[in-house]
């Protein structure tokens, strides 16, 4: 059976590309203020958030939650213990 040839999609309008770039820069600035790397999250997730109409603040909040949930429970525990951690009781074998 012969393959169907898909019609090429027209490129996105320049105005839409500029709006996305400006939105993404706003999100990056908000992330930097919260101490998160602007590279957190996948580009696909950012694009979908923009298309669905999320504000930069909503996208930043979502990225902050996802970044926090991506850490292991041990990393969260370390982060919540500002006085330091004694690893003497941890079941880690030191070589």
Secondary structure, DSSP 4 states (H G I P E B T S, - for coil): -PPPPPPPPPPPPHHHHHHHHHHHHHHHHHHHHTT--TT-S-HHHHHHHHHTT--HHHHHHHHHHHHHHHS-HHHHHHHT-TT---GGGS-PPP-
